[in-house]
Amino acid sequence: MEISYIDKIKGFLLDPVATLVAHRGEALEDAFKYLVVLLVIFAVLQALFTSVFIGAMAFPGMTVAVFALLGIVFGIVGGLLGFVIGGVILHLFVLIVGGRMGLSATLKAVIYAATPGLLFGWIPFVGFIASLWALVLEVLAIRELHEISTARAVFAVVIPFALVVILAILAIGFFTIASVTSGPVMGPY
């Protein structure tokens, strides 16, 4: 029996463990179809929000429709690439902590866990809370789909997340130092 996307969304938001267990055997192809639907919803809402509130100010020569269309296309393509690359990187850490259910289980975990972020991530402030819930869901999804302990799932998810945060901080620090120290030199005349 095929479950509707609305029921899936409700399940991943409100009863994630039971929903994850119910979708453990779902084909990766079906999970990607679910992802594409959510990415389209997110990309359209994000593009509309951004084009209405930011696009006209940031790019005065570009119409709102063109700005929105570009946002939708880049949102969907970038989202698909991001999910695959992020899922492969996460899978390396899942393997390190003992997950043995395969890359497809990790990709499905990343897809299912992204549900709140893709539905509500375009809303300022609410998107931050949705992203935190998505992080918790990712831990639960890794635990359930790879059948490992919660502690192992936390390590698998938190270590790459922490590495990305550390690398971002280092990059910001590097560019800040580079921009401050590479200005014109004022010498005595």
N, C-alpha and C positions, 0 to 999 in steps of 0.2 A: 504494500500500500504506500503510495507516494504521499508525502506530507507537503502541504503548501508552504510557500516561502514565508507567509505571514505567521504560520504556526512555528516554523523554524526560528524566525526572528523572536517571537514571544518566548520560545523555549530557551534560546541562547541568552536572552536578557533576564528572564525571571526564574528559570529552573535549569541552569546550565549543565549540571552534572548528569541529570536524567536525559537531557537532550543529547549531550555528548555520547553517552552510552548507547542511546538509540541510533546514533549516526556513525557509530564506530565502523561499521561495515560498508558505509556509503562509498561509492566510487569517487575517485578524485575528480573525474570529469563532471559529476553532479555538483561537487563542492565548488568547482571553478565556475559553473553556471550561476550558482548562488552568489559567488564573489562578483561576477560581472554585473548581475542585477543590482547588488549593493553599490558597486563602484559607479554605475550609471546614476543611481539616485544621488549619491554623494557628489559626484562631479557636477551634476546639473544644479543642485542646491548651492554648492560652494561657488560655482561660476556665477550664478545669478546674484548671490549675496555679494561676492567680490566685485562683480562688474557694476552693480548698482551703487555700492558704497565706496569703492576704491578706484575702479577702472577709469571713470570719467576724469577723476583728479590726476591719476598717475599717468595716463596716456590720453591727453586731450585730443589728439588727432584720430584716435581709433573709436569707432562707434561701440556702443554698449553691446550690441549683438555680436560683433566680431570678437570683442574681448571675451564675451561669454562663451562663444563657440570654441575659441582657442582654449579656454579654461576647461571645457568639457573634454575635448580631445586629449589635451595633455594630462588631465586628471585620470582618465581611463587608461591610457597607455602607460603613464608613469606609475599608476597604481598597480597594474598587472606586473610590470617589471619589478617594482618595489616588493610586492608580495613574493614573487619567485626568488629574488635575490635574498631578501630577508629570511625567507623560509629555509633556503639552502644554508645560510650562515647559522641560523638557529639550529638546524639539524646537526651541524658539526658539534655543537655544545650538548645537544640531546644524546648524541653518540658517546661523548665523553662521560656523561653521567649515567650511562647504562641503558638508554632507550634503544630498542632493537626492532621496532615495528616498521621501519622503513621511512624513506623520504616522504612518501605520500601521506603517512600519518601526521608528520610534522607540518606539511603544507596544509592539510585539512585543519589542523589545530590553529594555525595562523589565520586561516580564512574564517573559521567559526568565531575565533576570539575577536576578530576585527568588527564584528557586528555592531556593537555600540558606537565605536569610533566612526564607522562609515555612516551610521544613521544620524548621529548627533554631533559629529566632529566639526561641522561647518558652523555651528552656533557658538559665538564667543562665550567663554567661561564654561558653558555646558559641555563644550567639546573637551575641555581639560578633564572634567569629571568622567566623561565617557571614555577618554583615553586611559584613565586610571582603572576603570572597570574592565576595559579591554586587556590591560596588563594582567589583572587578576584572572580573567577568563583564559588568557594564554597559559598561565600556570595550570589551571584546572584542565584545559584541553590537552596539554602535554602529558599531564599525569594520567588522564583517562585514556587517551588514544595510544600512549606508549606503555601503559600499565606499569608505571614506576611510582615511587613514593612522592609525596608532596615536596619533601625536602630536595630531592633530586630535580624535580620539575622547577622548583624555585631557583636553584642554581643554574639550570639550563637556560632559563629565561632572563634572570637578573644579570648574569655575567656579561652576555653580549650587550644588554641594555646599558650596564654600567660602563663598558668599554666605549660605547658610542658617546655617552655623556662625557667621559674623560677626554676622548679625542676631540669632541666639539669644544670643550673648555680650552684644551691646548691650542686648537686652531684659532679660537678667538683671541687667546693670549698672544700667540705668534703674530697674528695680523695687527693686533693693537700695538705691540712693541715695534713691529716693522713700520707701521704708519707713523708712529711717534718719532722713531729714530731716523727715518729716511727723508725727513723734510729738509728744506734748504738750510745750509750751514751759514750762520751769521758770524763772520770773522771781523777782527778789528781792522779798521781802515786807517 
